[in-house]
C-alpha cells in the first residue's frame, strides 16, 4: 500500500509501520538478512516520501526510518543506505535534500558513524 500516490493510503500505513518496528522487529528474534530482504521493496518508497510537501507524510517517513534504524533486526546502516541513494526524480525541491540530511544527522547522533553492530 505504500507506493500508492494517495496521501490517505500512505498515512494509513504509518501506524502499521510503527507497530511493526516496536512490536515484531524490536525483539530481535528475526534474522537480519530475512528482515532486510523483506524491507528491500519498502525502503526506497519510504525514502522517496522524505521531504514530501505534506508534513504528515514527511513525518511518517522520517519516523519510520528512525524506528527501523533503532530496531535490532534492521539497524541504522540499512536504513541510511536508502536515504543516501539519489532521488528517482531528476529535479526535486531543496526540502527533499534538507530532510534527508537532517535524517542522516539524527541517525549519526544515535548510532555513530560506524555502528558496532554487524550487518
Backbone as JSON, one array per atom type, in Angstrom:
{
  "sequence": "XXXXXXXXXXXXXXXXXXXXXXXXXXXXXXXXXXXXXXXXXXXXXXXXXXXXXXXXXXXXXXXXXXXXXXXXXXXXXXXXXXXXXXXXXXXXXXXXXXXXXXXXXXXXXXXXXXXXXXX",
  "N": [[0.81, -1.2, 0.0], [2.1, 1.18, 0.36], [3.35, 2.31, -2.02], [1.31, 3.7, -3.19], [-0.06, 6.63, -4.61], [-1.91, 8.14, -3.33], [-2.37, 10.18, -0.61], [-3.79, 9.61, 1.73], [-3.79, 6.84, 1.85], [-1.08, 6.3, 2.28], [-0.76, 7.59, 4.76], [-2.39, 5.98, 6.32], [-0.86, 3.72, 6.47], [1.14, 4.38, 8.22], [0.7, 3.9, 11.13], [0.8, 1.1, 11.01], [3.46, 0.58, 10.18], [4.79, 1.64, 12.39], [3.9, -0.04, 14.48], [4.94, -2.42, 13.56], [7.7, -1.94, 13.76], [8.01, -1.42, 16.55], [6.93, -3.65, 17.68], [7.16, -6.44, 16.38], [9.78, -6.29, 15.17], [11.33, -5.21, 17.19], [12.06, -7.08, 19.06], [14.2, -8.51, 18.1], [14.27, -11.1, 17.32], [14.09, -12.02, 14.77], [16.1, -12.83, 11.92], [18.6, -10.72, 10.55], [19.26, -10.78, 7.67], [16.9, -11.87, 6.58], [14.95, -9.99, 7.35], [15.95, -7.71, 6.09], [15.71, -8.43, 3.38], [12.96, -8.59, 3.22], [12.22, -5.95, 3.72], [13.4, -4.58, 1.67], [11.9, -3.84, -0.72], [10.27, -1.86, 0.37], [11.73, 0.22, 1.61], [12.99, 2.01, -0.37], [10.7, 3.34, -1.3], [9.81, 4.59, 1.0], [11.95, 6.33, 1.39], [11.63, 7.99, -0.8], [9.47, 9.47, -0.02], [10.42, 11.19, 1.87], [10.73, 14.55, 2.76], [8.39, 15.29, 1.58], [5.72, 17.36, 0.36], [3.45, 17.33, 1.95], [3.27, 17.62, 5.31], [2.61, 15.68, 7.24], [3.0, 13.26, 5.9], [5.74, 13.42, 5.38], [6.68, 13.37, 8.05], [5.87, 10.8, 8.91], [7.38, 9.19, 7.18], [9.97, 9.93, 7.96], [9.94, 9.22, 10.7], [9.55, 6.47, 10.45], [11.95, 5.66, 9.25], [13.75, 6.27, 11.34], [12.75, 4.59, 13.35], [13.15, 2.06, 12.15], [15.93, 2.14, 12.01], [16.61, 2.07, 14.71], [15.79, -0.42, 15.38], [16.63, -3.71, 16.36], [16.66, -5.72, 14.52], [16.95, -4.53, 12.07], [18.65, -2.09, 11.82], [20.82, 0.81, 11.69], [22.67, 1.17, 9.48], [21.39, -0.08, 7.29], [18.98, 1.37, 7.08], [19.99, 3.94, 6.57], [21.28, 3.57, 4.15], [19.39, 3.64, 2.13], [18.52, 6.23, 2.24], [20.73, 7.59, 1.42], [20.89, 7.11, -1.27], [20.41, 8.59, -4.5], [17.53, 10.66, -5.29], [14.77, 9.46, -7.3], [13.55, 11.15, -9.13], [14.59, 13.63, -11.47], [14.67, 16.4, -10.98], [14.26, 17.8, -7.91], [12.64, 19.34, -5.09], [14.44, 21.57, -2.88], [13.85, 20.98, -0.2], [13.69, 18.23, -0.03], [16.34, 17.29, -0.07], [17.23, 18.62, 2.2], [15.66, 17.44, 4.22], [16.57, 14.79, 4.03], [19.26, 15.11, 4.77], [18.93, 16.04, 7.41], [17.75, 13.78, 8.56], [19.85, 11.92, 8.26], [21.69, 13.12, 9.97], [20.41, 12.74, 12.42], [20.46, 9.94, 12.55], [23.23, 9.49, 12.65], [23.82, 10.75, 15.07], [22.48, 9.04, 16.83], [23.45, 6.42, 16.29], [26.09, 6.63, 15.57], [29.04, 7.07, 13.47], [30.22, 4.72, 12.45], [28.58, 2.12, 13.26], [28.74, -0.33, 15.9], [27.39, -2.67, 15.5], [27.11, -5.63, 13.59], [26.54, -6.07, 10.11]],
  "CA": [[0.0, 0.0, 0.0], [2.94, 2.37, 0.45], [3.63, 3.02, -3.26], [0.13, 4.41, -3.65], [0.12, 8.09, -4.66], [-2.92, 8.74, -2.47], [-1.8, 10.53, 0.69], [-4.53, 8.95, 2.81], [-3.33, 5.46, 1.92], [0.22, 6.33, 2.94], [-0.96, 7.94, 6.17], [-2.97, 4.82, 7.0], [0.22, 2.74, 6.66], [2.02, 4.85, 9.28], [0.58, 3.11, 12.36], [1.25, -0.27, 10.76], [4.92, 0.58, 10.22], [5.22, 1.87, 13.77], [3.67, -1.25, 15.28], [5.9, -3.4, 13.07], [9.01, -1.64, 14.35], [8.0, -1.51, 18.01], [6.45, -4.96, 18.1], [7.83, -7.61, 15.81], [11.2, -6.11, 14.92], [12.03, -4.75, 18.39], [12.54, -8.21, 19.86], [15.46, -9.0, 17.56], [14.18, -12.55, 17.15], [14.22, -12.32, 13.34], [17.46, -12.65, 11.42], [18.76, -9.52, 9.74], [19.12, -10.96, 6.22], [15.49, -12.07, 6.24], [14.26, -8.72, 7.51], [16.43, -6.81, 5.05], [15.11, -8.8, 2.1], [11.53, -8.25, 3.27], [12.06, -4.49, 3.7], [14.05, -4.01, 0.49], [10.98, -3.1, -1.6], [9.57, -0.79, 1.09], [12.61, 1.32, 1.99], [13.12, 3.08, -1.38], [9.46, 4.12, -1.36], [9.82, 5.47, 2.17], [12.94, 7.38, 1.15], [11.07, 8.93, -1.77], [8.48, 10.3, 0.67], [11.11, 12.16, 2.72], [10.65, 15.89, 2.2], [7.11, 15.46, 0.89], [5.05, 18.64, 0.63], [2.54, 17.1, 3.06], [4.1, 17.48, 6.51], [2.32, 14.41, 7.92], [3.66, 12.21, 5.13], [7.17, 13.57, 5.66], [6.94, 12.93, 9.42], [5.74, 9.35, 8.97], [8.55, 8.62, 6.5], [11.14, 10.16, 8.81], [9.81, 8.4, 11.91], [9.74, 5.06, 10.07], [13.39, 5.45, 9.08], [14.37, 6.27, 12.66], [12.31, 3.37, 14.02], [13.87, 0.94, 11.54], [17.34, 2.24, 12.39], [16.74, 1.69, 16.11], [15.4, -1.81, 15.53], [17.74, -4.67, 16.41], [16.59, -6.59, 13.34], [17.2, -3.77, 10.84], [19.9, -1.36, 12.02], [20.96, 2.11, 11.03], [23.29, 1.15, 8.15], [20.4, -0.44, 6.27], [18.06, 2.49, 6.93], [20.7, 5.07, 5.98], [21.68, 3.26, 2.78], [18.34, 4.05, 1.2], [18.45, 7.68, 2.26], [21.9, 8.08, 0.7], [20.7, 6.95, -2.72], [19.79, 9.8, -5.08], [16.09, 10.55, -5.6], [14.46, 8.96, -8.65], [13.24, 12.29, -9.99], [15.77, 14.42, -11.86], [14.61, 17.69, -10.31], [13.48, 17.7, -6.67], [12.73, 20.56, -4.28], [15.54, 21.55, -1.89], [13.41, 20.41, 1.08], [13.97, 16.79, -0.05], [17.73, 17.12, 0.37], [17.31, 19.08, 3.59], [15.07, 16.4, 5.06], [17.47, 13.64, 4.03], [20.43, 15.45, 5.58], [18.51, 16.06, 8.81], [17.57, 12.39, 8.98], [21.18, 11.33, 8.41], [22.28, 13.68, 11.19], [19.78, 12.04, 13.55], [20.98, 8.56, 12.58], [24.62, 9.54, 13.11], [23.78, 11.06, 16.5], [22.02, 7.88, 17.6], [24.21, 5.18, 16.07], [27.51, 6.9, 15.31], [29.46, 6.98, 12.08], [30.41, 3.3, 12.13], [27.99, 1.38, 14.37], [29.41, -1.56, 16.3], [26.6, -3.83, 15.09], [27.49, -6.22, 12.31], [25.49, -6.15, 9.09]],
  "C": [[0.85, 1.26, 0.0], [3.18, 3.04, -0.89], [2.44, 3.81, -3.82], [0.36, 5.92, -3.58], [-0.86, 8.82, -3.75], [-2.33, 8.96, -1.07], [-2.49, 9.78, 1.83], [-4.11, 7.49, 2.96], [-1.99, 5.4, 2.63], [0.08, 6.63, 4.43], [-1.55, 6.78, 6.96], [-1.91, 3.74, 7.25], [1.15, 3.12, 7.81], [1.9, 4.06, 10.58], [1.01, 1.66, 12.19], [2.77, -0.36, 10.82], [5.44, 0.76, 11.63], [5.02, 0.62, 14.62], [4.61, -2.37, 14.83], [7.26, -3.19, 13.71], [9.03, -1.89, 15.85], [7.55, -2.87, 18.52], [7.34, -6.08, 17.61], [9.34, -7.43, 15.68], [11.99, -5.71, 16.16], [12.61, -5.91, 19.19], [13.88, -8.72, 19.37], [15.44, -10.5, 17.3], [14.3, -12.96, 15.67], [15.64, -12.05, 12.88], [17.51, -11.46, 10.47], [18.61, -9.76, 8.24], [17.67, -11.16, 5.78], [14.71, -10.77, 6.31], [14.66, -7.75, 6.41], [15.8, -7.15, 3.7], [13.62, -8.49, 2.07], [11.3, -6.74, 3.16], [12.64, -3.84, 2.45], [13.08, -3.31, -0.46], [10.33, -1.89, -0.94], [10.46, 0.43, 1.31], [12.8, 2.38, 0.9], [11.86, 3.94, -1.48], [9.35, 5.06, -0.16], [10.8, 6.63, 1.97], [12.42, 8.42, 0.17], [10.05, 9.86, -1.12], [9.12, 11.31, 1.63], [11.09, 13.52, 2.03], [9.39, 16.15, 1.41], [6.48, 16.79, 1.28], [4.04, 18.52, 1.77], [3.37, 16.79, 4.31], [3.85, 16.16, 7.24], [2.99, 13.24, 7.21], [5.17, 12.23, 5.4], [7.51, 13.05, 7.05], [6.85, 11.41, 9.55], [6.95, 8.68, 8.32], [9.8, 8.76, 7.36], [11.09, 9.28, 10.05], [10.03, 6.91, 11.6], [11.21, 4.75, 9.88], [14.1, 5.37, 10.44], [14.0, 5.0, 13.42], [13.03, 2.15, 13.46], [15.34, 0.96, 11.95], [17.56, 1.79, 13.83], [16.41, 0.22, 16.35], [16.62, -2.72, 15.49], [17.79, -5.54, 15.16], [16.91, -5.86, 12.04], [18.53, -3.05, 10.92], [20.0, -0.09, 11.2], [21.69, 2.05, 9.69], [22.31, 0.83, 7.03], [19.44, 0.73, 6.03], [18.73, 3.67, 6.24], [21.06, 4.82, 4.52], [20.64, 3.74, 1.78], [18.18, 5.57, 1.15], [19.6, 8.28, 1.45], [21.79, 7.93, -0.82], [20.03, 8.2, -3.29], [18.3, 9.59, -5.37], [15.9, 10.11, -7.05], [14.19, 10.11, -9.62], [14.51, 13.07, -10.27], [15.82, 15.75, -11.11], [13.7, 17.54, -9.09], [13.63, 19.01, -5.9], [13.87, 20.45, -3.26], [15.14, 20.92, -0.55], [13.66, 18.9, 1.14], [15.38, 16.53, 0.45], [17.92, 17.55, 1.82], [16.78, 18.03, 4.54], [15.99, 15.19, 5.15], [18.71, 13.91, 4.89], [20.09, 15.51, 7.07], [18.33, 14.65, 9.35], [18.92, 11.71, 9.17], [21.87, 11.85, 9.66], [21.71, 13.0, 12.43], [20.34, 10.63, 13.68], [22.42, 8.52, 13.06], [24.68, 9.85, 14.6], [23.42, 9.84, 17.33], [22.93, 6.67, 17.49], [25.71, 5.42, 15.9], [27.82, 6.74, 13.82], [29.59, 5.54, 11.63], [29.86, 2.49, 13.31], [28.72, 0.06, 14.64], [28.67, -2.8, 15.83], [27.07, -4.32, 13.73], [26.28, -6.24, 11.39], [25.44, -7.53, 8.55]]
}
